[in-house]
Amino acid sequence: MGATALLLSAALAGPAFAAGPATGGHSATRKAIEAAVQAGVPGVTATAKDAHGTWSTTAGVGDTRTGAPRSTADRYRVGSITKTFVSTVLLQLEAEGRLSLDDTVEKWLPGVVHGHGHDGSRITVRRLLNHTSGIYNYTADDDFGRTYFTKDGFFAHRYDTLTPRDLVAIAMKHEPDFKPGASWGYSNTNYVLAGMVIEKVTGHSYATEITHRIIGPLHLTATSVPGTQVTVPHPSSRAYSKLAQTATGPSYDVTKLNPSIASSAGEMISNSADLDRFYSALLRGKLLPPQQLKEMKTTVRADGIPNTRYGLGLMDTELTCGVHVWGHGGGIHGSASGAVATEDGRHALALNFNGDWAGDMDAVIDGEFC
Protein backbone atom coordinates (compact mmCIF):
# COMPACT_ATOMS: atom_id res chain seq x y z
CA MET A 1 0.00 0.00 0.00
CA GLY A 2 2.82 2.35 -0.77
CA ALA A 3 4.99 4.07 1.77
CA THR A 4 2.73 3.87 4.80
CA ALA A 5 3.12 0.21 5.59
CA LEU A 6 6.74 0.26 4.53
CA LEU A 7 8.68 3.49 5.10
CA LEU A 8 2.14 -8.26 -16.20
CA SER A 9 -4.35 -10.89 -23.41
CA ALA A 10 -1.75 -13.26 -24.64
CA ALA A 11 0.15 -15.77 -22.62
CA LEU A 12 3.93 -15.61 -22.61
CA ALA A 13 5.67 -18.95 -22.46
CA GLY A 14 8.17 -19.13 -19.61
CA PRO A 15 11.36 -21.19 -19.94
CA ALA A 16 12.51 -23.54 -17.22
CA PHE A 17 13.70 -22.04 -13.95
CA ALA A 18 17.38 -22.01 -13.08
CA ALA A 19 17.42 -21.61 -9.33
CA GLY A 20 20.40 -21.24 -7.04
CA PRO A 21 23.65 -19.29 -7.03
CA ALA A 22 23.98 -16.46 -9.51
CA THR A 23 26.16 -16.86 -12.54
CA GLY A 24 27.01 -14.52 -15.37
CA GLY A 25 24.68 -11.52 -15.55
CA HIS A 26 22.99 -12.07 -12.20
CA SER A 27 25.93 -12.08 -9.81
CA ALA A 28 25.40 -8.42 -8.84
CA THR A 29 21.73 -9.13 -8.25
CA ARG A 30 22.58 -12.04 -5.99
CA LYS A 31 25.12 -9.96 -4.06
CA ALA A 32 22.54 -7.21 -3.43
CA ILE A 33 19.98 -9.78 -2.28
CA GLU A 34 22.46 -11.27 0.18
CA ALA A 35 23.24 -7.76 1.43
CA ALA A 36 19.52 -7.21 2.11
CA VAL A 37 19.43 -10.29 4.32
CA GLN A 38 22.58 -9.15 6.12
CA ALA A 39 20.84 -5.81 6.70
CA GLY A 40 17.98 -7.52 8.52
CA VAL A 41 15.45 -8.78 5.95
CA PRO A 42 14.37 -12.29 7.03
CA GLY A 43 14.26 -13.62 3.47
CA VAL A 44 14.18 -12.68 -0.21
CA THR A 45 12.79 -14.37 -3.31
CA ALA A 46 13.45 -13.06 -6.82
CA THR A 47 12.98 -14.07 -10.45
CA ALA A 48 14.50 -12.40 -13.50
CA LYS A 49 13.57 -13.08 -17.10
CA ASP A 50 15.61 -12.01 -20.12
CA ALA A 51 16.79 -13.23 -23.52
CA HIS A 52 18.87 -15.94 -21.86
CA GLY A 53 15.93 -17.46 -20.01
CA THR A 54 14.59 -17.31 -16.46
CA TRP A 55 16.73 -17.17 -13.35
CA SER A 56 15.44 -17.41 -9.79
CA THR A 57 17.09 -17.23 -6.41
CA THR A 58 16.31 -16.98 -2.72
CA ALA A 59 18.22 -15.94 0.39
CA GLY A 60 17.46 -15.98 4.09
CA VAL A 61 14.47 -17.70 5.63
CA GLY A 62 10.76 -17.90 5.02
CA ASP A 63 10.02 -18.82 8.61
CA THR A 64 12.15 -17.45 11.44
CA ARG A 65 10.79 -20.04 13.87
CA THR A 66 11.60 -23.16 11.86
CA GLY A 67 14.42 -21.79 9.67
CA ALA A 68 12.64 -23.02 6.53
CA PRO A 69 14.01 -21.27 3.44
CA ARG A 70 12.05 -19.09 1.08
CA SER A 71 10.90 -20.67 -2.19
CA THR A 72 11.41 -19.32 -5.71
CA ALA A 73 7.69 -20.07 -6.18
CA ASP A 74 6.58 -18.15 -3.05
CA ARG A 75 3.32 -16.26 -3.31
CA TYR A 76 3.26 -12.96 -1.43
CA ARG A 77 1.21 -9.85 -0.90
CA VAL A 78 2.25 -7.38 -3.62
CA GLY A 79 0.78 -4.19 -2.15
CA SER A 80 0.69 -1.28 -4.56
CA ILE A 81 1.76 -3.37 -7.55
CA THR A 82 -2.01 -3.91 -7.60
CA LYS A 83 -2.28 -0.38 -8.99
CA THR A 84 -0.81 -1.36 -12.36
CA PHE A 85 -3.45 -4.09 -12.75
CA VAL A 86 -6.24 -1.65 -11.87
CA SER A 87 -4.97 0.98 -14.29
CA THR A 88 -4.65 -1.62 -17.06
CA VAL A 89 -8.32 -2.57 -16.68
CA LEU A 90 -9.45 1.08 -16.81
CA LEU A 91 -7.35 1.67 -19.93
CA GLN A 92 -8.87 -1.42 -21.54
CA LEU A 93 -12.31 0.00 -20.78
CA GLU A 94 -11.27 3.28 -22.38
CA ALA A 95 -10.09 1.40 -25.48
CA GLU A 96 -13.53 -0.24 -25.61
CA GLY A 97 -15.21 3.18 -25.50
CA ARG A 98 -16.87 2.49 -22.18
CA LEU A 99 -15.31 5.43 -20.38
CA SER A 100 -12.90 8.30 -20.95
CA LEU A 101 -9.90 9.17 -18.83
CA ASP A 102 -11.28 12.71 -18.92
CA ASP A 103 -14.57 11.65 -17.32
CA THR A 104 -15.01 13.15 -13.89
CA VAL A 105 -15.13 11.02 -10.79
CA GLU A 106 -18.50 12.61 -10.08
CA LYS A 107 -19.90 11.20 -13.34
CA TRP A 108 -19.27 7.63 -12.23
CA LEU A 109 -19.38 7.98 -8.45
CA PRO A 110 -21.82 10.80 -7.71
CA GLY A 111 -21.48 12.26 -4.22
CA VAL A 112 -18.61 9.99 -3.17
CA VAL A 113 -15.75 12.52 -3.39
CA HIS A 114 -17.27 15.34 -1.41
CA GLY A 115 -16.55 17.30 1.73
CA HIS A 116 -13.79 19.36 3.33
CA GLY A 117 -12.92 20.84 -0.06
CA HIS A 118 -12.96 17.60 -2.04
CA ASP A 119 -15.02 17.88 -5.23
CA GLY A 120 -15.36 14.89 -7.56
CA SER A 121 -16.67 17.10 -10.36
CA ARG A 122 -13.23 18.72 -10.65
CA ILE A 123 -11.24 15.45 -10.67
CA THR A 124 -10.84 13.21 -13.71
CA VAL A 125 -10.15 9.48 -13.84
CA ARG A 126 -6.73 10.34 -15.29
CA ARG A 127 -5.89 12.37 -12.18
CA LEU A 128 -6.77 9.37 -10.01
CA LEU A 129 -4.41 7.16 -11.98
CA ASN A 130 -1.43 9.52 -12.04
CA HIS A 131 -1.89 10.82 -8.48
CA THR A 132 -2.51 14.44 -9.43
CA SER A 133 -6.01 14.54 -7.90
CA GLY A 134 -4.98 16.02 -4.58
CA ILE A 135 -7.31 13.62 -2.77
CA TYR A 136 -6.13 12.89 0.77
CA ASN A 137 -4.41 9.52 1.30
CA TYR A 138 -6.56 7.55 3.74
CA THR A 139 -3.60 5.52 5.03
CA ALA A 140 -2.06 8.78 6.29
CA ASP A 141 -4.97 9.28 8.70
CA ASP A 142 -3.68 9.12 12.29
CA ASP A 143 -6.54 6.97 13.58
CA PHE A 144 -6.15 4.56 10.69
CA GLY A 145 -2.43 4.32 11.39
CA ARG A 146 -2.91 3.61 15.08
CA THR A 147 -5.58 1.01 14.31
CA TYR A 148 -3.77 -0.94 11.60
CA PHE A 149 -0.04 -0.16 11.75
CA THR A 150 0.83 -0.30 15.47
CA LYS A 151 1.25 -3.52 17.46
CA ASP A 152 -1.77 -3.14 19.72
CA GLY A 153 -3.99 -1.87 16.94
CA PHE A 154 -2.95 -4.47 14.40
CA PHE A 155 -3.53 -7.49 16.62
CA ALA A 156 -6.92 -6.15 17.71
CA HIS A 157 -8.05 -5.24 14.19
CA ARG A 158 -6.15 -7.43 11.70
CA TYR A 159 -9.34 -9.25 10.68
CA ASP A 160 -11.53 -6.15 10.24
CA THR A 161 -13.43 -5.84 6.96
CA LEU A 162 -13.55 -2.35 5.48
CA THR A 163 -15.46 -1.49 2.32
CA PRO A 164 -14.08 0.83 -0.36
CA ARG A 165 -16.63 3.43 0.73
CA ASP A 166 -15.33 3.13 4.30
CA LEU A 167 -11.80 3.88 3.09
CA VAL A 168 -12.87 6.85 0.96
CA ALA A 169 -14.91 8.22 3.87
CA ILE A 170 -11.74 8.31 5.98
CA ALA A 171 -10.06 10.46 3.32
CA MET A 172 -13.06 12.77 3.06
CA LYS A 173 -12.66 13.76 6.72
CA HIS A 174 -9.54 15.68 5.64
CA GLU A 175 -8.92 18.59 3.30
CA PRO A 176 -7.32 17.81 -0.08
CA ASP A 177 -3.54 17.91 -0.23
CA PHE A 178 -3.69 20.33 -3.19
CA LYS A 179 -6.03 21.49 -5.94
CA PRO A 180 -6.51 18.95 -8.78
CA GLY A 181 -3.56 19.13 -11.14
CA ALA A 182 -1.58 21.58 -9.00
CA SER A 183 0.98 19.03 -7.80
CA TRP A 184 1.66 15.32 -7.40
CA GLY A 185 0.96 13.29 -4.29
CA TYR A 186 0.76 9.54 -3.84
CA SER A 187 -2.65 8.64 -2.47
CA ASN A 188 -4.04 5.16 -2.01
CA THR A 189 -7.52 6.71 -2.03
CA ASN A 190 -7.10 7.39 -5.75
CA TYR A 191 -6.94 3.69 -6.53
CA VAL A 192 -9.74 2.70 -4.16
CA LEU A 193 -11.86 5.11 -6.21
CA ALA A 194 -10.45 3.65 -9.45
CA GLY A 195 -11.62 0.20 -8.36
CA MET A 196 -15.06 1.65 -7.60
CA VAL A 197 -15.19 3.21 -11.08
CA ILE A 198 -14.42 -0.18 -12.66
CA GLU A 199 -17.35 -1.70 -10.77
CA LYS A 200 -19.71 1.13 -11.76
CA VAL A 201 -18.74 0.93 -15.45
CA THR A 202 -18.81 -2.88 -15.78
CA GLY A 203 -21.26 -4.02 -13.14
CA HIS A 204 -18.57 -6.36 -11.83
CA SER A 205 -16.05 -5.99 -9.04
CA TYR A 206 -12.57 -4.82 -9.97
CA ALA A 207 -11.38 -8.27 -8.81
CA THR A 208 -13.64 -10.01 -11.33
CA GLU A 209 -12.44 -7.74 -14.14
CA ILE A 210 -8.75 -8.26 -13.31
CA THR A 211 -9.31 -12.00 -13.16
CA HIS A 212 -11.17 -12.08 -16.49
CA ARG A 213 -9.02 -9.59 -18.38
CA ILE A 214 -5.49 -10.22 -17.07
CA ILE A 215 -5.04 -13.19 -14.73
CA GLY A 216 -6.89 -15.65 -16.97
CA PRO A 217 -5.53 -14.65 -20.39
CA LEU A 218 -1.92 -14.48 -19.13
CA HIS A 219 -2.27 -17.73 -17.14
CA LEU A 220 -1.05 -16.06 -13.95
CA THR A 221 -1.66 -19.14 -11.84
CA ALA A 222 -0.13 -17.71 -8.65
CA THR A 223 -1.97 -14.37 -8.83
CA SER A 224 -5.20 -13.60 -7.01
CA VAL A 225 -7.36 -10.82 -5.65
CA PRO A 226 -8.14 -12.13 -2.15
CA GLY A 227 -10.92 -9.78 -1.05
CA THR A 228 -11.35 -10.58 2.65
CA GLN A 229 -9.40 -13.87 2.69
CA VAL A 230 -6.82 -13.57 5.49
CA THR A 231 -4.32 -16.23 4.39
CA VAL A 232 -1.76 -16.37 1.57
CA PRO A 233 -2.01 -19.53 -0.58
CA HIS A 234 0.88 -22.00 -0.51
CA PRO A 235 3.67 -22.08 -1.41
CA SER A 236 4.34 -18.99 0.68
CA SER A 237 6.47 -17.75 3.54
CA ARG A 238 5.67 -15.97 6.78
CA ALA A 239 5.62 -12.15 6.73
CA TYR A 240 7.20 -10.04 9.48
CA SER A 241 6.88 -6.48 10.70
CA LYS A 242 8.16 -4.33 13.56
CA LEU A 243 4.68 -2.71 13.71
CA ALA A 244 6.46 0.48 14.70
CA GLN A 245 8.05 3.54 13.14
CA THR A 246 11.52 2.24 13.97
CA ALA A 247 13.54 -0.68 12.62
CA THR A 248 14.54 -1.81 16.10
CA GLY A 249 12.67 -3.93 18.60
CA PRO A 250 10.92 -7.27 18.18
CA SER A 251 9.50 -8.58 14.92
CA TYR A 252 5.96 -9.88 14.69
CA ASP A 253 4.38 -12.45 12.40
CA VAL A 254 1.80 -10.48 10.40
CA THR A 255 1.11 -13.10 7.71
CA LYS A 256 -2.60 -13.28 8.41
CA LEU A 257 -4.60 -10.10 7.82
CA ASN A 258 -7.75 -9.01 6.07
CA PRO A 259 -6.49 -7.15 2.98
CA SER A 260 -9.72 -5.19 2.54
CA ILE A 261 -7.86 -2.36 4.31
CA ALA A 262 -5.87 -2.09 1.05
CA SER A 263 -8.68 -2.82 -1.42
CA SER A 264 -7.90 -1.95 -5.04
CA ALA A 265 -4.95 0.15 -3.88
CA GLY A 266 -2.96 -2.88 -2.77
CA GLU A 267 -4.66 -6.16 -1.84
CA MET A 268 -3.38 -8.54 -4.52
CA ILE A 269 -1.22 -11.65 -4.13
CA SER A 270 1.21 -12.96 -6.74
CA ASN A 271 4.67 -14.45 -7.20
CA SER A 272 7.78 -13.25 -8.99
CA ALA A 273 7.35 -15.31 -12.16
CA ASP A 274 3.78 -14.07 -12.63
CA LEU A 275 4.79 -10.45 -12.08
CA ASP A 276 7.57 -10.78 -14.65
CA ARG A 277 5.05 -12.19 -17.11
CA PHE A 278 2.53 -9.43 -16.40
CA TYR A 279 4.89 -6.49 -16.83
CA SER A 280 6.53 -8.06 -19.90
CA ALA A 281 3.15 -8.59 -21.54
CA LEU A 282 1.99 -5.09 -20.63
CA LEU A 283 5.05 -3.31 -22.01
CA ARG A 284 5.10 -5.46 -25.14
CA GLY A 285 1.57 -4.35 -26.00
CA LYS A 286 -0.17 -7.64 -25.22
CA LEU A 287 -2.73 -6.06 -22.86
CA LEU A 288 -3.36 -2.57 -24.26
CA PRO A 289 -3.64 -1.02 -27.73
CA PRO A 290 -0.80 1.38 -28.66
CA GLN A 291 -2.78 4.52 -27.78
CA GLN A 292 -3.65 3.31 -24.28
CA LEU A 293 -0.12 2.06 -23.59
CA LYS A 294 1.16 5.48 -24.67
CA GLU A 295 -1.24 7.12 -22.20
CA MET A 296 -0.12 4.78 -19.43
CA LYS A 297 3.51 5.77 -20.12
CA THR A 298 2.79 9.50 -20.20
CA THR A 299 4.42 10.56 -16.96
CA VAL A 300 4.49 13.42 -14.48
CA ARG A 301 7.24 14.19 -12.00
CA ALA A 302 6.86 12.12 -8.84
CA ASP A 303 7.77 14.67 -6.18
CA GLY A 304 9.75 13.09 -3.38
CA ILE A 305 10.77 9.96 -5.30
CA PRO A 306 14.25 10.46 -6.79
CA ASN A 307 14.82 9.74 -10.49
CA THR A 308 11.21 8.63 -10.93
CA ARG A 309 8.26 9.80 -12.99
CA TYR A 310 4.74 8.44 -12.60
CA GLY A 311 2.43 7.46 -15.44
CA LEU A 312 -0.96 5.78 -15.05
CA GLY A 313 -0.19 3.14 -12.43
CA LEU A 314 3.26 2.71 -13.94
CA MET A 315 6.54 4.23 -12.75
CA ASP A 316 9.50 5.18 -14.96
CA THR A 317 12.69 5.01 -12.92
CA GLU A 318 16.16 5.96 -14.12
CA LEU A 319 18.75 3.71 -12.48
CA THR A 320 22.26 4.77 -11.42
CA CYS A 321 23.66 3.59 -14.77
CA GLY A 322 21.13 5.55 -16.82
CA VAL A 323 18.96 2.56 -17.75
CA HIS A 324 15.20 3.17 -17.45
CA VAL A 325 12.91 0.52 -15.99
CA TRP A 326 9.13 0.57 -15.84
CA GLY A 327 7.07 -1.02 -13.10
CA HIS A 328 5.86 -0.47 -9.57
CA GLY A 329 6.73 -1.15 -5.96
CA GLY A 330 4.45 -2.33 -3.22
CA GLY A 331 4.42 -2.51 0.55
CA ILE A 332 1.93 -3.97 2.98
CA HIS A 333 2.40 -5.46 6.44
CA GLY A 334 5.46 -7.73 6.42
CA SER A 335 5.90 -7.60 2.67
CA ALA A 336 7.95 -5.32 0.42
CA SER A 337 7.88 -6.04 -3.31
CA GLY A 338 9.21 -4.62 -6.55
CA ALA A 339 8.51 -5.52 -10.17
CA VAL A 340 10.16 -3.75 -13.10
CA ALA A 341 11.00 -4.35 -16.76
CA THR A 342 12.80 -2.62 -19.58
CA GLU A 343 10.61 -0.56 -21.89
CA ASP A 344 10.56 -3.32 -24.52
CA GLY A 345 9.42 -5.83 -21.88
CA ARG A 346 12.24 -8.24 -22.71
CA HIS A 347 14.08 -8.04 -19.39
CA ALA A 348 12.07 -8.19 -16.19
CA LEU A 349 12.72 -8.64 -12.49
CA ALA A 350 10.35 -9.17 -9.57
CA LEU A 351 11.31 -9.68 -5.95
CA ASN A 352 9.94 -9.75 -2.44
CA PHE A 353 11.28 -9.12 1.05
CA ASN A 354 9.24 -10.86 3.77
CA GLY A 355 10.04 -8.06 6.22
CA ASP A 356 9.05 -4.41 5.91
CA TRP A 357 11.75 -2.59 7.85
CA ALA A 358 15.15 -3.21 6.20
CA GLY A 359 16.95 -3.92 2.93
CA ASP A 360 17.78 -1.96 -0.20
CA MET A 361 15.49 -3.03 -3.03
CA ASP A 362 16.88 -0.33 -5.32
CA ALA A 363 20.32 -1.94 -5.04
CA VAL A 364 18.88 -5.28 -6.20
CA ILE A 365 17.24 -3.65 -9.22
CA ASP A 366 20.44 -1.77 -10.01
CA GLY A 367 22.37 -5.03 -9.74
CA GLU A 368 20.11 -6.72 -12.27
CA PHE A 369 19.88 -3.99 -14.90
CA CYS A 370 23.20 -2.14 -14.52
Buried (B, 14 or more C-beta within 10 A) or exposed (E): BBBBBBEBEEEBEBEEBBBEEBEEBBEBBBEBBBBBBEBBBBBBBBBBBBEEEBBBBBBBBBBBEEEEBBBBBBBBBBBBBBBBBBBBBBBBBBBEEEBEBEBBBBBBBEEBBBEEEBBBEBBBBBBBBBBBBBBBBBBBBEEBBEBBBBBEBBEEBBEBEBEBEBBBBBBBEBEBBBBBBEBBBBBBBBBBBBBBBBBBBBEEBBBBBBBEBBBEBBBBEBBBBBEEBEEBEEBBBBBBBBBBEEBEEEBBEBBBBBBBBBBBBBBBBBBBBBBBBBBBBBBBBBBBBEEBBEBBBBBBEBEEBEEBBBBBBBBBBEBEEEBBBBBBBBBBBBBBBBBBBBBEBEBBBBBBBBBBBBBBBBBBBBBBBE
